[in-house]
Amino acid sequence: MRVRSPGMVLGLLWMVVFVLGQGISHEVFASGQATEAGVPEILTKMENTYRAIAAYTADFSQWTTSVATSGATTEARGVFYYQKPQRMRWEYNSPERQVFVAFKDTAWLYVPEDRQISLFEMKELLQSPIMRTFFEGVVQLKENFQATMDAAAGTEETAVLRLTPKREDPNVRALRVWVDTTQYTITEIEALDALGNINRIHFHNHKIVHNLPKELFAFNPNDDVLVLDPSGRKLNPEEIGALKRRLRD
């Protein structure tokens, strides 16, 4: 599964909303009892957890069900990195190697097999006010979502919330979030986009750290890598050098 399209990139960015405070993974059960904690309390404690984290890394598994492929589901696995402010990296290891990085005002996708980097404009990717808010490190779930409890899907230690944007969002129709109510952290999320595609992601081996290596978010392509701007135009060596300097941390 390649993350070539802007739509998939938007989906990845949207997932960052909920993994900022994600903690120890729990198994998700099909049915169970709802947590005693109310929705407002869960949201408040989740927000507090998100704000306290400066950087983290986690392994992930992702399942994408696409309307364009008649409901076929593809699976991918890799490692996710996030650091405030405005740094993230999705490093796919299977089914093929590819890396998506967002840093400052620029995002890029690197496909080693093709020896190619495709650039994206962050201002275009973050047209959604909700996504922009979360990427910049400010979480305001209660202000942006109408939340209800999915009691049938919960357990004694896991609450499942259904979140619907209060204002129409071009990228997200609805979300379902599994919350560990012993730590008020998120273990799994499922997003439904405007086209009816479903993106589900599960995290494990989560580690909270103070800082991540700068090299993870560096733009430093080899000379033999083709670099394309958002319109698909090939950048020349001078333009690539200028971009390297601008994105230098």
Stockholm file with secondary structure:
# STOCKHOLM 1.0

chainA/1-249         MRVRSPGMVLGLLWMVVFVLGQGISHEVFASGQATEAGVPEILTKMENTYRAIAAYTADFSQWTTSVATSGATTEARGVFYYQKPQRMRWEYNSPERQVFVAFKDTAWLYVPEDRQISLFEMKELLQSPIMRTFFEGVVQLKENFQATMDAAAGTEETAVLRLTPKREDPNVRALRVWVDTTQYTITEIEALDALGNINRIHFHNHKIVHNLPKELFAFNPNDDVLVLDPSGRKLNPEEIGALKRRLRD
#=GR chainA/1-249 SS CCCCSHHHHHHHHHHHHHHTTCCSCCCCCSSCCCCSSCHHHHHHHHHHHHHHCCEEEEEEEEEEEEGGGTTEEEEEEEEEEEETTTEEEEEEEESSCEEEEEETTEEEEEEGGGTEEEEEEHHHHTCSHHHHHHHTTCCCHHHHEEEEECGGGCCSSEEEEEEEESSCCSSCSEEEEEEETTTTEEEEEEEECTTSCEEEEEEEEEEEESCCCGGGGCCCCCTTSEEECTTSCBCCHHHHHHHHHHTCC
#=GC SS_cons         CCCCSHHHHHHHHHHHHHHTTCCSCCCCCSSCCCCSSCHHHHHHHHHHHHHHCCEEEEEEEEEEEEGGGTTEEEEEEEEEEEETTTEEEEEEEESSCEEEEEETTEEEEEEGGGTEEEEEEHHHHTCSHHHHHHHTTCCCHHHHEEEEECGGGCCSSEEEEEEEESSCCSSCSEEEEEEETTTTEEEEEEEECTTSCEEEEEEEEEEEESCCCGGGGCCCCCTTSEEECTTSCBCCHHHHHHHHHHTCC
//
